[in-house]
Amino acid sequence: MARDPMYDLEKELPFRVLTAEGWAHWKRWGYVIVRDVVPQEKVERLAATLWEFTGLDPHDEEAWYRPDAENHAMRDVAGSGMVEIYQHQHLWDIRQEPRLYDAFVDIWDREDLWVTLDRANLNPPNRRNRRFTGFIHWDIDTSVDPLPFGVQGVVSLVDTDPEMGGTQAYPEMFRGFDEWVAKQPVDRDPWRPDTAGMGEPTPLPTNAGDLLVFNSLLAHGVRENTSQHRVRLAQYVSMFPADESNTALVQERITSWREKTAPKNPAFPGDPRGREKQDPVAVLTPLGERLLGLRSWRNSAVSAPC
């Protein structure tokens, strides 16, 4: 299959956060872990916010297993601990962290980026009546020719080992994707790979404050949490080239930030209780304004009214 030219990107900008070894790992295996991207105080603030937002107590394990009130459009993630929070100040504090931005500048080899308006995860142990068993999928249609290029990311808010339900993936499938596809039936599911005979997926453990960046062609998912008392917490965050000519999208992003709503995407149902509506609008730094689209990368002009 043909691929988007980004798969063959040759670096022009100097590395800011990544190393040559990290870049080579990214190209070969479809992911790279960047250590200590977010300061611990920001990590701890968001972790505390997720507990408060969900109404759960980190010291009351009985409360972790109440029935899930959220209704996710993506059946894969149902029961995986997704937290429908999108515009809280503590999410934005991490999104506009300069070292996080620099990591994505390294990946894209360009500076004019927008940040994704994604949610978070709080995944307790698989105990009592909880039956989440993990999943593997793609977030792009892998039947498209040429294959699209996408970048995804997750910041860990706690030290996460393989037992705790963090990210899992099949790097070998990424490396040999064309060969793997050639062996699949023509009617294969382009969103969920058949991993029969491939063995267990590879866990990708990270520490609090680390950023895991992965190519959207990397088959990935959330592991089940098989620990006894530990909870995985994370923020999903990535960046992509800004599309400032798309004025409708610019306004949509700004409205989502200003009105504290989920982006218009069926995969992001939003919080039915509207708890974010009670919070003030997140304060943005000059970098954050550009990452949202409120301010242009080309000049200092505000793109749309606040």
N, C-alpha and C positions, 0 to 999 in steps of 0.2 A: 504494500500500500504506500502511496505517496504521503508525505507529511508536510505540515506547515513549515515554512523556512526557519521559524524560531528553533526547531529541533537542531539545526545546524549552526546556531549562533556562534560566532567567533567574538570573543570579548574585545571591546575597544576601551571602555572606561577602566581605570585601575580599581582593584578590589578595595572595598571599604571594610567589609566584615568577613567575607569568605576568604579562604586561602585557595591556592592553586589546587591543593589536594581535595579540598571541599568541593570545588567546581568540577573536578574530574569525577568525584563520587556522584554528584548530582547528574552529570551527563550519562554516566554508566548505569546507575541503579535507579534513577528517577526520584531520589530524595537526598536531603542533607539535613543534619541537625546542627544548628548554630547555637552555641552555648552562651548562657548569661546575656540574653538579648534584652530582657526587661528587668529593671531593678526590683529587689525583693519587696520593698515597701508597696510598690504598685501591684505586684502579684498578690500579696497578702490582703490588700484592700479589696481587690476584685473577688478573691476567694470568700471573704467575709460577706460581701454583697450577694454572692450567689446563694449562700446559706439563708440570708435574710430574705432574698427575693422569692425563694421557693417555700419559705415558711418552715424550713426544716432546722433542726438543732444538731450540730455536729457531735454533740454528746448524748443525744437521745436516739439510739439506733432503732427503736421500735417505730419511730415516726418516719424513718426512711422508706418504709414499705407500705405506705398508704396508697390507695388506688391512684393511678396517674390520671389527672384531669385533662391533660393535653391531648389533642387529636391531630396527629401529624399526617400530612398528605403523603409523605414518603414512608411506605410501609416498612422499609428496611430499618429505619431509625426508631420506630415505635418501641418504647420501653428501654431505650439506650441512654436515657438521662439527659436529653436535650432540654436546655433551659431557654424559654422564649423571652429573652432579654436582648435588646438591640442597640439602644441609644443611651445607656447609662453613662454618667461621667467616667466611671472607673473602666468601662470598656474603651472609651475614647482616650483615656490616659495612656493605655497600652497601644492603641492604634497609632497615636501620634508620637510614640517614643522614637527618637531619632535613630537609634541603633537598629530598631525593627525596620524602619524605612530603608536604612542603608543596606540591610540584607536583601531586600527586594530590588533595590537599585542594582545590586550585584547580579541577581538572577535575570532581570530583564535587560540589563545593560542600558538603562535609560533612567532619567530622573523624573519625568512627568508622569506620575502614577496617581491612581485613585485607590483608596482602601475599600475592601468589601465591608458591607454592613451586615455582618454575620452574628451568630448567637454564641452560646456557651454550653458547657456540658458538666453535669454532676452525676456521676455514675457510681452508685453504691454496690456493695457486694451482692452476688447472685444468691440470695438466701430466702428462706421462707417461701412465699408463693411467687417470687420473682423468677421469670423463666427466660430472660434475655440471653441468647446464646451467641451473640456476636454476628457480624455480617461482613461480606466482601462485595464491593461494587465499584463501578466507575461513575463519575459525575459528568462524563461526556459520552456522546454517542460514538462508540468505537467502530461503527460500521461506516462512518462517513469517510469519503475519500476526496481530498487528502485529510488525514487525521488532524483535528484541531489541536492547538497548543493551549494549555491552561496551567495555572499555578495555584496551588492551595497551601494553606498553612494552619498550624495550630500551636498556640503557646500553652505550655503546661503551667498550672498554678500550684501543683504539688509535685514532689518527687514521685515518679510513676514507674514502677517495675512491671514486668510482664504479667503478674497476677492481678494487677489493679484495673484492667479494662481500658488500657490506652489504645493507641493506634496500632493496627496490624496491616501487613501488606505482603505482596508477592513481587519482590524486586526482580527475581529471575524471569518472571513473565514480562516485565517491562523491558528488560534487556533483550529478550528474544521474542518480542511481540509478533513480528511478522511470521516467524516460524511456528509460533503457537497458533496463530489464526489459521495458518494453512492446514492445520490438523483438525480444525473444528468444522462442524456441519454448517452448511450455508445458512441455515435458519437459527444460528446461535443467538442467544440473548446479548445484544450489544451493550447492555447496562450491568449485567451480572454474569461474571465468568463461571464456567463449569470448572471447578478446581479438583474434580475427582482425579485421584492418582498423583496429585502435586504435593501431597504432604501438608503439614500445618503451615499457616501463614507465619511470616516473620514478625515478631513483636518489635516495635520501635520505641524503646523506653527513653524517657526524657526526664530531666530534673526541673524543678520549679524555676521559671524564668527562661527556659530554653525554647527555641523556635524550631519546630519541624516543618520544613518546606518540602512539598512533593509535587511532582508532575501529575496532571490530571489523568494521564495515561497509566499511572501506577494503580493497579487494582488494590483497593484499600478498604478499611472499615474500622469499627470499634470492636475491641475484644470484650468478651464477658469478664466481669470482675469476679475472680475466684478467691480473692482474699477473704479474711474473716471479718476485719473491722475497718478497712481502709477504703476511702472514697476518692475516686479520680475526679479532678476538677481541671477544666481547660477552657480556653477561649479560642474560637475559630477566627482566624484573621489572615487575610492575604491581600495582595495588591496586584493591579493590572494597569496597562496603559490608559491614561486619561483620554476621554473622548469628548473634548470640550465643544466640538461642533454639534453634538447631539444635545440641543438645548432642552428638549423634553426630558431626557435622562438627567441632565444637570438639575433641573427643577425638581424632578422626582426624588433625587438623592437629598437635596436640601430640605424638601418638605418632610421626608422621613426623619431627618435629624431634628428639625424644628418641632414637629408634631409628635415626636417620640413614638414612631410606629415601625413595624417591620417593613422591609422592602417589598415591592409588589412582585412576589414570586410564590407560586403555589407550594413550594417546598418549605416556605417560612410562614406558618400559619399565624404567628404572633400570639401574644398573651391574651386569652379571652377575658381575663380579669382587668386588663388595662392598668396594671400597677405602675408602669413607667410614666403614665400620664400625670402622676402626682409629683414627679421629680422636675427640677428645673432643667432647662435646655442645657446640654453639655457645653462647657466652655472649650473653645478650640484655640490652639496655638496657631501662629502663622503657618506652620507646616500642616497642622490639622485642617485648616481652612482650604489648603490646596489639595489635600488628600480627599476631602469631601467633594470638592468642586465649587465651593463657595467663592474661592478666589482662584483666578487663572494662573497657570504656570507661566504663561507668556508675559504677564505684566501684573501689576498690583491691583487691578480693577476687580471689584466684587462681581461674580458671575450672575448673581440673582439676588433679589431683595431678601433680607433676613426676616 
